[in-house]
Amino acid sequence: MTSTVLQEMLIATAVVGVFLFIGAFLRAKVPLFRRWMLPASVIGGTIGLLLGPGIWGLGAPLPFPDDWMTFWAALPVVLIVPVFAAAPLGMFMEPGGKKRGFGEMLPTVLLMTGIFSLGGSMQYVTGFGVNLAITAIRPETGLYRTFGRELGVGFAGGHGTATALGSILQDFGLPWWQTSQGVALTTATVGLVGGMFFGILLINRAMKRGETHYLGGKGELPRDMQLGYTKDIAKQKSLGRETMYSSSIETFTVHIGILFLASGLAYLLSRQMRVWIPDLFLPVWFYALLIMYVLNFFMLKLKLNWVIDTKVKSRITGALSDFAITAAMMTMPIKAISQFVVPIIIMCVIGFIVTYFFTFPLFKKAFKDSFAFERAIMSWGVNTGVMMTGMTLLRVCDPEYESPVISDFSMGFALMSIFSLVISPIDYSFLAKGSTAANFFWNIGVLVFYAAVAAIGYALLVRNRKKGGEPK
């Protein structure tokens, strides 16, 4: 690799940055974008797509060089590895906070995990079900066998996970990986916009019915949050703790170094595993996740928890995600996606419906007067957009985050991640080689598993209620 190649990569990355700035500017200036809380990466990436050769070909207003387009298409595949690897880093390291007993916490965590995961699992079942139905009725549609996974990946996963899908399918040698990534980014955008739009409607309806605990007036987002910035220095939050002295090494360098270490080892392990076990199909980021669990464990044992600050980690992964999502949006294969417009619309409409019915009625039944709506709206936001969507909707009806929803949800999300360590390898085996029907029935099995988790949590919660120990 020559310096000229590196220079071109730097220039191409700088162009992605320009579109990120354009996205941030438009987010602040266009009321529609503010209401929908569209991130700058989605706005900027879409602008780049609309002006680039992906739609117009050689006559594009911005005729980006082929080398740039190739680099941008590959950028998300690589950047998404450290983003996913970061998840375990810093777990159980944060000091302070009120702790509850295991017996008090377990029912709520199991129930939150089960109901939240039911919504996401039903999206995968719906997606593959739509594939089977359309293929049976109109086989000439030509849906590829993994079509349908994009609903859950885009809705419950968001743009970051949608970007990762391309990397996963490419690792498996599936030729439609870029089309699938484009479909997933489409469902992620539909989910993000629809999740916010319907979420606000649901909050206003709940407020009128008296179902919210803290909301007294019309649900509105803070102005600064809509704009995406605040000019008031007093309101600007800190990036995190400086755990190291810069005279030795920067705090950011330590965090980035650990993320890159796990990612680099993951690529090496992935290559070796393909030699040792050729029939094992796991994406690179999954190996990175496992390696980071090991690194995090040893850091805890060596009492190095003071080195890691999760806020610093989140800012780094957020920056990587911004560039990955923008590049992925700019290189979406529109022509390939356009032939699946009708199946995508059908899939998304049904997706919203099943997510609603597997979220709000279940939380209302399970938690009754224990912040049922707040738990449901958080789950709805995350299962249609991203974590920030859920937190944003929760903030509308719980402005000061006074409810225990975030802490309970965080524990539930951590438990779901542990379950995923067992479920994911099987899941990827079906994705790599299984038929559409096989993937459909496998996801029904996952759905049943999480239903059992929710049932166990509910049974324990009912027992606690009878004893007068319901967690609040």
RAWOPE-V536064 format. One record per helix or strand of 2 or more residues. SS is the DSSP state (a for helix, b for strand). FROM is the first residue (numbers start at 1). LEN is the number of residues. If there is no record, write none. Layout:
SS | FROM | LEN
SS | FROM | LEN
This chain:
a | 3 | 27
a | 31 | 6
a | 40 | 12
a | 53 | 7
a | 66 | 23
a | 102 | 36
a | 139 | 3
a | 149 | 9
a | 159 | 13
a | 177 | 33
a | 223 | 5
a | 233 | 3
a | 251 | 26
a | 284 | 18
a | 305 | 3
a | 310 | 21
a | 334 | 5
a | 341 | 17
a | 360 | 8
a | 372 | 13
a | 387 | 11
a | 405 | 29
a | 436 | 31
